[in-house]
Amino acid sequence: MGCNSRTKDFIPKLSVQEGEYLEVIYSLKLVGIVINSELTWSDHIDYTVKRVNSVIWQLTRFKRLGAGRDSLIKFHVLKIRSILMF
């Protein structure tokens, strides 16, 4: 019989050998997708937004340095759109 408690949180202790316990990982990045222990998209969305904000800052900087419109569009397609479409 398993524990169905939603009010008590505990860390499971799993071991491969005597005295060697497996580490509990709550979130990991696998092939560019962030997966958390609750199987929600929130960590992946936060990671993606952070990456896009960084690239948008670069795009803004290029515009201030005088980059042409075609260069800005190419930068957007190659950097920002590719992150969002992935």
SVG drawing of the C-alpha trace seen along z (x, -y; Angstrom):
<svg xmlns="http://www.w3.org/2000/svg" viewBox="-4 -54 31 57">
<polyline fill="none" stroke="black" stroke-width="0.4" points="0.0,0.0 1.5,-3.4 1.4,-6.7 -1.2,-9.1 -0.5,-12.0 -0.7,-15.4 0.2,-17.3 3.4,-15.6 6.4,-15.9 9.2,-13.4 12.4,-12.7 12.5,-9.1 15.7,-7.2 16.6,-4.7 19.9,-2.8 21.7,-0.8 24.2,0.7 24.3,0.7 25.0,-2.9 25.0,-4.4 21.8,-6.5 20.6,-7.9 20.4,-11.7 16.9,-13.2 16.7,-15.6 13.7,-17.9 14.6,-19.5 16.8,-18.7 17.4,-19.8 17.2,-17.0 17.7,-17.7 16.9,-21.4 13.7,-20.8 13.5,-21.5 11.6,-18.7 10.7,-19.1 9.5,-16.5 5.9,-17.7 5.9,-17.3 4.7,-20.9 5.9,-23.4 6.7,-26.2 10.5,-25.6 10.8,-25.2 8.9,-28.4 11.0,-30.3 14.2,-29.0 12.9,-29.9 11.8,-33.4 15.2,-34.0 17.0,-33.0 14.8,-35.1 15.1,-38.1 18.9,-37.8 18.8,-37.7 16.3,-40.6 18.8,-42.6 21.4,-41.8 19.0,-42.8 18.3,-46.1 22.0,-46.7 22.6,-46.0 19.9,-48.4 21.4,-51.1 24.8,-50.5 23.2,-51.2 22.5,-47.8 20.3,-47.8 16.8,-46.5 17.6,-43.5 20.4,-42.5 18.0,-42.9 15.4,-40.8 18.0,-38.1 19.2,-38.2 15.6,-37.8 14.9,-34.9 18.1,-33.1 18.3,-33.7 14.9,-34.5 12.5,-32.6 14.6,-29.5 14.5,-29.5 10.8,-29.9 10.0,-27.4 12.2,-24.7"/>
</svg>
